[in-house]
Amino acid sequence: MTNFCIWNEDCTTGALKWIKKERVDLILCDPPFGLQETKFDALYKRNKDKVLDGYIEAPEDYFQFTLDWMTQAKRILRSNGSMYIIVGHTPLIHILNAADQLNLKTINHCIWKFNFGTNTTKKFVTSHYHVLYYTKQKAKPTFNTYCRFGPQEKTNDKKKKSLLYLDLEDVFTINKDYAPDEVKNVNKLPEELIKKLILYSSNSGDVVCDFFMGNFTTAYAALKLGRSVVGFELNEKAFNYHKPLLEDIEFGCDLKTLKKVEVIKPENQGKPVTDIEKESIKKDYMIWLESGMRKKEITEHLCEKYGRGRFSIKNILDSVL
């Protein structure tokens, strides 16, 4: 039994033909930017023999093109599903306007910061893309907060920052994949970025859709993570190259090596704070402060002693000091 259904045809007409209403849990799309991407070879140092021919440029009426495919994306998305659209700054306004017209709810407007852009001399170098996170109105989408890091995990440097907090920031610093000898489409997303979005916004067994499969990064990542895949790719050469490779993937193979996240919550999290506890926390705080201990260290000690989180301790101190 195959875990993917992909079609070598236009996504707008194809989705209407092949995918019924509300059948998809997560949509990840990296649509063509309408920037004559077929000329990108002149901007990047790479082996042109490894770039697949046949890339299809976006139509001239980019807004109508966007509205058409996003209409179908909304139709097939489940009521509690999520949709991510990765886009550059030039076509961004069309995505925003289409989402507004379709009454989609914006959850986040994230930034993907990558490691290199095209050298420029008369303007700033573009080294980021936008990652727009949408749902339907009143949706309660899947969001697996602890899929990659637990609340207790810290960085290894002196600052000891929360790895979970850093991973949840809306600026993703993820390098592009550097594989000059790998066969690819004109533009390629890093698998790390796609895996992150899949893990946070879907569960094993869910259906993931990509309207513009391109290098099939979404398909490869989703299948490895135990998600079924549906999608479209108009470039026949890219379609014929990648489809046989998908058949060789062991479904859910990455789940075997996926990091097991341990979630350790404070013992008294959610419990009411008594006046006696507030006074005790205040007393300990003043004693440790007078001893010369830094406020950050005091907070950590208070968290450990009273079994409460950092923000809870902060709120208590704000109320008694």
TIBA-336364 format. One record per residue (C-alpha): residue in three letters; chain; x, y, z. Coordinates in Angstrom, 2 decimals, always signed. Layout:
BEGIN
(site "ALA" "A" (X Y Z))
...
***
This chain:
BEGIN
(site "MET" "A" (+0.00 +0.00 +0.00))
(site "THR" "A" (+1.46 +3.34 -1.05))
(site "ASN" "A" (+1.53 +6.25 +1.37))
(site "PHE" "A" (+1.55 +8.96 -1.29))
(site "CYS" "A" (-0.60 +10.18 -4.17))
(site "ILE" "A" (+1.04 +12.72 -6.43))
(site "TRP" "A" (-0.03 +14.08 -9.77))
(site "ASN" "A" (+1.88 +15.59 -12.69))
(site "GLU" "A" (-0.61 +18.38 -13.32))
(site "ASP" "A" (-1.66 +21.87 -12.31))
(site "CYS" "A" (-2.47 +22.04 -8.59))
(site "THR" "A" (-5.56 +24.22 -8.91))
(site "THR" "A" (-7.47 +22.03 -11.38))
(site "GLY" "A" (-5.86 +18.88 -10.02))
(site "ALA" "A" (-6.91 +19.47 -6.42))
(site "LEU" "A" (-10.49 +20.12 -7.51))
(site "LYS" "A" (-10.42 +16.88 -9.52))
(site "TRP" "A" (-8.66 +14.52 -7.13))
(site "ILE" "A" (-8.93 +15.73 -3.51))
(site "LYS" "A" (-12.21 +15.93 -1.63))
(site "LYS" "A" (-13.13 +18.67 +0.81))
(site "GLU" "A" (-11.33 +18.74 +4.17))
(site "ARG" "A" (-9.05 +15.73 +3.59))
(site "VAL" "A" (-5.65 +17.29 +4.43))
(site "ASP" "A" (-4.18 +17.97 +7.89))
(site "LEU" "A" (-1.18 +20.08 +6.89))
(site "ILE" "A" (-0.35 +22.05 +3.75))
(site "LEU" "A" (+3.21 +23.19 +3.01))
(site "CYS" "A" (+3.67 +25.29 -0.11))
(site "ASP" "A" (+6.64 +27.02 -1.68))
(site "PRO" "A" (+4.99 +28.53 -4.78))
(site "PRO" "A" (+6.99 +29.99 -7.66))
(site "PHE" "A" (+7.90 +33.59 -6.85))
(site "GLY" "A" (+7.25 +35.01 -10.30))
(site "LEU" "A" (+10.88 +36.18 -10.51))
(site "GLN" "A" (+12.02 +34.29 -13.61))
(site "GLU" "A" (+13.52 +31.55 -11.47))
(site "THR" "A" (+14.80 +29.78 -14.59))
(site "LYS" "A" (+17.53 +32.46 -14.70))
(site "PHE" "A" (+18.75 +31.73 -11.15))
(site "ASP" "A" (+21.64 +29.66 -12.49))
(site "ALA" "A" (+23.42 +32.90 -13.34))
(site "LEU" "A" (+23.30 +33.90 -9.66))
(site "TYR" "A" (+24.53 +30.72 -7.99))
(site "LYS" "A" (+27.72 +28.73 -8.31))
(site "ARG" "A" (+26.51 +25.21 -8.99))
(site "ASN" "A" (+26.73 +22.38 -11.47))
(site "LYS" "A" (+24.09 +23.24 -14.08))
(site "ASP" "A" (+24.07 +19.63 -15.29))
(site "LYS" "A" (+22.49 +18.73 -11.95))
(site "VAL" "A" (+19.60 +21.20 -12.28))
(site "LEU" "A" (+16.46 +19.65 -13.74))
(site "ASP" "A" (+15.01 +21.34 -16.82))
(site "GLY" "A" (+11.36 +22.17 -17.25))
(site "TYR" "A" (+10.73 +24.57 -14.36))
(site "ILE" "A" (+7.34 +26.25 -14.82))
(site "GLU" "A" (+7.22 +29.99 -14.16))
(site "ALA" "A" (+4.23 +31.60 -12.45))
(site "PRO" "A" (+1.59 +33.28 -14.67))
(site "GLU" "A" (+1.75 +37.04 -15.20))
(site "ASP" "A" (-1.40 +37.66 -13.14))
(site "TYR" "A" (+0.24 +36.54 -9.92))
(site "PHE" "A" (-2.60 +37.56 -7.62))
(site "GLN" "A" (-5.22 +35.57 -9.55))
(site "PHE" "A" (-2.83 +32.60 -9.71))
(site "THR" "A" (-2.37 +32.86 -5.93))
(site "LEU" "A" (-6.06 +33.28 -5.18))
(site "ASP" "A" (-6.93 +30.26 -7.33))
(site "TRP" "A" (-4.54 +27.80 -5.70))
(site "MET" "A" (-5.12 +29.11 -2.18))
(site "THR" "A" (-8.89 +28.71 -2.69))
(site "GLN" "A" (-8.33 +25.02 -3.38))
(site "ALA" "A" (-5.88 +24.74 -0.50))
(site "LYS" "A" (-8.48 +26.12 +1.92))
(site "ARG" "A" (-11.13 +23.76 +0.51))
(site "ILE" "A" (-9.11 +20.58 +1.10))
(site "LEU" "A" (-7.74 +21.67 +4.50))
(site "ARG" "A" (-9.44 +20.10 +7.50))
(site "SER" "A" (-11.29 +22.42 +9.87))
(site "ASN" "A" (-8.42 +22.17 +12.39))
(site "GLY" "A" (-5.65 +21.89 +9.82))
(site "SER" "A" (-2.64 +24.17 +9.30))
(site "MET" "A" (-1.12 +25.77 +6.21))
(site "TYR" "A" (+2.38 +27.20 +5.79))
(site "ILE" "A" (+3.37 +29.27 +2.76))
(site "ILE" "A" (+7.04 +30.06 +2.16))
(site "VAL" "A" (+7.54 +33.14 +0.01))
(site "GLY" "A" (+9.96 +35.95 -0.81))
(site "HIS" "A" (+9.25 +39.64 -0.32))
(site "THR" "A" (+8.24 +40.38 -3.93))
(site "PRO" "A" (+5.12 +38.16 -4.14))
(site "LEU" "A" (+4.37 +38.52 -0.42))
(site "ILE" "A" (+1.64 +41.13 -0.89))
(site "HIS" "A" (-0.31 +38.79 -3.19))
(site "ILE" "A" (-0.24 +36.00 -0.62))
(site "LEU" "A" (-1.38 +38.38 +2.13))
(site "ASN" "A" (-4.19 +39.80 +0.01))
(site "ALA" "A" (-5.40 +36.36 -1.06))
(site "ALA" "A" (-5.38 +35.11 +2.54))
(site "ASP" "A" (-7.38 +38.15 +3.59))
(site "GLN" "A" (-9.89 +37.64 +0.80))
(site "LEU" "A" (-10.28 +33.96 +1.77))
(site "ASN" "A" (-10.76 +34.89 +5.43))
(site "LEU" "A" (-7.85 +32.76 +6.62))
(site "LYS" "A" (-6.57 +33.32 +10.14))
(site "THR" "A" (-2.92 +34.35 +10.54))
(site "ILE" "A" (-1.30 +32.45 +13.41))
(site "ASN" "A" (+2.28 +33.60 +12.78))
(site "HIS" "A" (+4.26 +35.58 +10.25))
(site "CYS" "A" (+7.65 +33.94 +10.68))
(site "ILE" "A" (+11.00 +34.65 +9.06))
(site "TRP" "A" (+13.37 +31.99 +7.77))
(site "LYS" "A" (+16.90 +33.43 +7.96))
(site "PHE" "A" (+19.34 +31.48 +5.82))
(site "ASN" "A" (+23.10 +31.53 +5.52))
(site "PHE" "A" (+23.65 +33.24 +2.17))
(site "GLY" "A" (+21.85 +35.36 -0.38))
(site "THR" "A" (+22.76 +36.84 -3.73))
(site "ASN" "A" (+25.57 +39.41 -3.63))
(site "THR" "A" (+24.35 +42.94 -4.27))
(site "THR" "A" (+26.03 +46.35 -4.46))
(site "LYS" "A" (+23.09 +48.78 -4.73))
(site "LYS" "A" (+20.72 +47.36 -2.12))
(site "PHE" "A" (+20.79 +45.17 +0.97))
(site "VAL" "A" (+21.36 +41.45 +0.49))
(site "THR" "A" (+18.18 +39.39 +0.79))
(site "SER" "A" (+18.95 +36.51 +3.14))
(site "HIS" "A" (+15.50 +35.56 +4.39))
(site "TYR" "A" (+12.12 +34.29 +3.28))
(site "HIS" "A" (+8.71 +34.70 +4.89))
(site "VAL" "A" (+6.93 +31.70 +6.43))
(site "LEU" "A" (+3.22 +32.44 +6.77))
(site "TYR" "A" (+1.24 +30.21 +9.11))
(site "TYR" "A" (-2.52 +30.10 +8.44))
(site "THR" "A" (-5.56 +28.21 +9.70))
(site "LYS" "A" (-9.26 +28.47 +9.11))
(site "GLN" "A" (-11.22 +30.75 +11.42))
(site "LYS" "A" (-12.04 +29.20 +14.85))
(site "ALA" "A" (-9.64 +26.32 +14.17))
(site "LYS" "A" (-7.86 +24.51 +16.98))
(site "PRO" "A" (-4.82 +23.31 +15.05))
(site "THR" "A" (-2.30 +20.69 +16.09))
(site "PHE" "A" (+0.73 +22.28 +17.71))
(site "ASN" "A" (+3.14 +19.84 +19.35))
(site "THR" "A" (+4.95 +22.22 +21.70))
(site "TYR" "A" (+7.40 +19.64 +23.02))
(site "CYS" "A" (+8.12 +17.76 +19.77))
(site "ARG" "A" (+11.76 +18.89 +19.63))
(site "PHE" "A" (+12.76 +20.21 +23.07))
(site "GLY" "A" (+11.57 +19.89 +26.64))
(site "PRO" "A" (+10.99 +22.91 +28.90))
(site "GLN" "A" (+14.01 +22.00 +31.02))
(site "GLU" "A" (+16.57 +21.86 +28.17))
(site "LYS" "A" (+19.15 +24.66 +28.07))
(site "THR" "A" (+21.95 +25.80 +25.78))
(site "ASN" "A" (+25.47 +24.65 +26.67))
(site "ASP" "A" (+26.92 +28.16 +26.91))
(site "LYS" "A" (+27.10 +30.41 +29.97))
(site "LYS" "A" (+23.76 +32.03 +29.19))
(site "LYS" "A" (+21.87 +28.72 +29.61))
(site "LYS" "A" (+18.99 +29.86 +27.44))
(site "SER" "A" (+15.91 +27.70 +26.97))
(site "LEU" "A" (+16.26 +25.59 +23.82))
(site "LEU" "A" (+12.48 +25.31 +23.63))
(site "TYR" "A" (+12.03 +29.09 +23.72))
(site "LEU" "A" (+14.68 +29.57 +21.03))
(site "ASP" "A" (+13.06 +26.93 +18.83))
(site "LEU" "A" (+9.66 +28.58 +19.23))
(site "GLU" "A" (+10.89 +32.04 +18.24))
(site "ASP" "A" (+9.36 +33.22 +14.97))
(site "VAL" "A" (+12.76 +33.73 +13.35))
(site "PHE" "A" (+14.13 +30.40 +12.11))
(site "THR" "A" (+17.89 +30.45 +11.52))
(site "ILE" "A" (+18.40 +27.42 +9.27))
(site "ASN" "A" (+21.10 +27.06 +6.65))
(site "LYS" "A" (+20.27 +26.15 +3.09))
(site "ASP" "A" (+21.32 +22.67 +2.04))
(site "TYR" "A" (+24.65 +22.86 +0.24))
(site "ALA" "A" (+24.80 +19.95 -2.18))
(site "PRO" "A" (+26.28 +21.17 -5.48))
(site "ASP" "A" (+26.38 +17.68 -7.00))
(site "GLU" "A" (+22.84 +16.71 -6.03))
(site "VAL" "A" (+20.15 +16.65 -8.71))
(site "LYS" "A" (+17.66 +19.38 -7.88))
(site "ASN" "A" (+15.03 +21.75 -9.18))
(site "VAL" "A" (+15.83 +25.47 -9.62))
(site "ASN" "A" (+15.31 +26.24 -5.93))
(site "LYS" "A" (+15.46 +23.90 -2.93))
(site "LEU" "A" (+14.24 +24.20 +0.66))
(site "PRO" "A" (+16.32 +22.66 +3.46))
(site "GLU" "A" (+14.83 +19.46 +4.86))
(site "GLU" "A" (+15.48 +20.73 +8.40))
(site "LEU" "A" (+13.01 +23.58 +7.89))
(site "ILE" "A" (+10.31 +21.30 +6.50))
(site "LYS" "A" (+10.79 +18.68 +9.23))
(site "LYS" "A" (+10.42 +21.35 +11.89))
(site "LEU" "A" (+7.08 +22.53 +10.49))
(site "ILE" "A" (+5.83 +18.95 +10.04))
(site "LEU" "A" (+6.72 +17.95 +13.61))
(site "TYR" "A" (+5.09 +21.00 +15.19))
(site "SER" "A" (+1.93 +21.01 +13.10))
(site "SER" "A" (+1.03 +17.36 +12.41))
(site "ASN" "A" (+0.98 +13.89 +13.92))
(site "SER" "A" (+1.97 +10.46 +12.67))
(site "GLY" "A" (-0.60 +9.21 +10.18))
(site "ASP" "A" (-1.73 +12.70 +9.16))
(site "VAL" "A" (-1.98 +13.76 +5.52))
(site "VAL" "A" (+0.52 +16.39 +4.33))
(site "CYS" "A" (-0.01 +18.23 +1.03))
(site "ASP" "A" (+2.34 +20.23 -1.20))
(site "PHE" "A" (+0.88 +22.01 -4.25))
(site "PHE" "A" (+4.33 +22.82 -5.70))
(site "MET" "A" (+6.49 +19.78 -4.96))
(site "GLY" "A" (+9.56 +21.03 -6.83))
(site "ASN" "A" (+12.40 +19.08 -5.23))
(site "PHE" "A" (+9.88 +16.92 -3.31))
(site "THR" "A" (+11.48 +17.95 +0.00))
(site "THR" "A" (+8.09 +17.99 +1.72))
(site "ALA" "A" (+7.27 +14.54 +0.37))
(site "TYR" "A" (+10.58 +13.00 +1.45))
(site "ALA" "A" (+10.43 +14.55 +4.93))
(site "ALA" "A" (+6.77 +13.71 +5.52))
(site "LEU" "A" (+7.09 +10.06 +4.48))
(site "LYS" "A" (+10.15 +9.58 +6.68))
(site "LEU" "A" (+8.17 +11.03 +9.60))
(site "GLY" "A" (+5.21 +8.69 +9.07))
(site "ARG" "A" (+2.86 +11.12 +7.36))
(site "SER" "A" (+1.01 +10.35 +4.12))
(site "VAL" "A" (+1.58 +12.71 +1.20))
(site "VAL" "A" (-0.56 +14.18 -1.56))
(site "GLY" "A" (+0.59 +16.83 -3.99))
(site "PHE" "A" (+1.28 +18.17 -7.44))
(site "GLU" "A" (+4.27 +18.93 -9.65))
(site "LEU" "A" (+3.81 +20.45 -13.09))
(site "ASN" "A" (+7.40 +19.86 -14.21))
(site "GLU" "A" (+7.30 +16.43 -15.86))
(site "LYS" "A" (+11.06 +15.90 -15.53))
(site "ALA" "A" (+11.05 +16.63 -11.83))
(site "PHE" "A" (+7.98 +14.45 -11.36))
(site "ASN" "A" (+9.49 +11.49 -13.22))
(site "TYR" "A" (+12.81 +11.84 -11.41))
(site "HIS" "A" (+11.47 +11.98 -7.86))
(site "LYS" "A" (+8.45 +9.67 -7.93))
(site "PRO" "A" (+10.48 +6.42 -8.15))
(site "LEU" "A" (+12.71 +7.67 -5.31))
(site "LEU" "A" (+9.69 +8.16 -3.06))
(site "GLU" "A" (+8.81 +4.50 -3.54))
(site "ASP" "A" (+12.16 +3.52 -2.02))
(site "ILE" "A" (+11.58 +5.42 +1.24))
(site "GLU" "A" (+10.84 +3.36 +4.33))
(site "PHE" "A" (+7.66 +4.91 +5.71))
(site "GLY" "A" (+8.29 +6.38 +9.17))
(site "CYS" "A" (+12.01 +5.55 +9.15))
(site "ASP" "A" (+12.97 +8.83 +10.87))
(site "LEU" "A" (+10.61 +8.13 +13.75))
(site "LYS" "A" (+12.99 +5.40 +14.92))
(site "THR" "A" (+15.81 +7.88 +15.53))
(site "LEU" "A" (+13.68 +10.87 +16.50))
(site "LYS" "A" (+14.79 +12.45 +19.73))
(site "LYS" "A" (+12.67 +11.43 +22.71))
(site "VAL" "A" (+11.73 +14.62 +24.53))
(site "GLU" "A" (+11.30 +14.42 +28.28))
(site "VAL" "A" (+8.83 +16.97 +29.60))
(site "ILE" "A" (+9.50 +17.78 +33.24))
(site "LYS" "A" (+6.97 +20.26 +34.55))
(site "PRO" "A" (+7.28 +22.07 +37.89))
(site "GLU" "A" (+5.69 +20.09 +40.71))
(site "ASN" "A" (+3.26 +22.81 +41.74))
(site "GLN" "A" (+2.49 +24.21 +38.29))
(site "GLY" "A" (-1.16 +25.27 +38.09))
(site "LYS" "A" (-1.77 +25.04 +41.83))
(site "PRO" "A" (-3.09 +28.13 +43.68))
(site "VAL" "A" (-0.48 +30.28 +45.43))
(site "THR" "A" (-1.22 +30.86 +49.12))
(site "ASP" "A" (-0.37 +34.02 +51.04))
(site "ILE" "A" (+1.97 +31.96 +53.24))
(site "GLU" "A" (+3.86 +30.75 +50.17))
(site "LYS" "A" (+4.12 +34.31 +48.82))
(site "GLU" "A" (+5.63 +35.56 +52.08))
(site "SER" "A" (+8.05 +32.63 +52.20))
(site "ILE" "A" (+9.19 +33.31 +48.63))
(site "LYS" "A" (+9.62 +37.01 +49.44))
(site "LYS" "A" (+11.67 +36.17 +52.56))
(site "ASP" "A" (+13.98 +33.78 +50.68))
(site "TYR" "A" (+14.39 +36.30 +47.88))
(site "MET" "A" (+15.50 +39.07 +50.27))
(site "ILE" "A" (+17.93 +36.78 +52.12))
(site "TRP" "A" (+19.59 +35.56 +48.91))
(site "LEU" "A" (+19.67 +39.09 +47.46))
(site "GLU" "A" (+21.43 +40.45 +50.55))
(site "SER" "A" (+23.96 +37.63 +50.35))
(site "GLY" "A" (+25.09 +38.95 +46.97))
(site "MET" "A" (+23.42 +36.34 +44.78))
(site "ARG" "A" (+22.35 +37.48 +41.30))
(site "LYS" "A" (+18.62 +37.80 +40.60))
(site "LYS" "A" (+18.76 +35.15 +37.88))
(site "GLU" "A" (+20.33 +32.64 +40.28))
(site "ILE" "A" (+17.78 +33.52 +42.97))
(site "THR" "A" (+14.93 +32.83 +40.55))
(site "GLU" "A" (+16.39 +29.42 +39.67))
(site "HIS" "A" (+16.68 +28.52 +43.37))
(site "LEU" "A" (+13.14 +29.67 +44.06))
(site "CYS" "A" (+11.83 +27.61 +41.12))
(site "GLU" "A" (+13.54 +24.50 +42.45))
(site "LYS" "A" (+12.52 +25.02 +46.09))
(site "TYR" "A" (+8.86 +25.86 +45.46))
(site "GLY" "A" (+8.24 +23.67 +42.40))
(site "ARG" "A" (+7.06 +26.51 +40.22))
(site "GLY" "A" (+8.05 +27.88 +36.83))
(site "ARG" "A" (+10.15 +30.95 +36.20))
(site "PHE" "A" (+7.23 +33.13 +35.10))
(site "SER" "A" (+5.18 +32.05 +38.11))
(site "ILE" "A" (+7.99 +33.05 +40.48))
(site "LYS" "A" (+8.38 +36.37 +38.65))
(site "ASN" "A" (+4.66 +37.13 +38.97))
(site "ILE" "A" (+4.72 +36.26 +42.68))
(site "LEU" "A" (+7.71 +38.52 +43.32))
(site "ASP" "A" (+6.08 +41.35 +41.36))
(site "SER" "A" (+3.03 +41.08 +43.60))
(site "VAL" "A" (+4.90 +41.12 +46.94))
(site "LEU" "A" (+7.88 +43.42 +46.35))
***
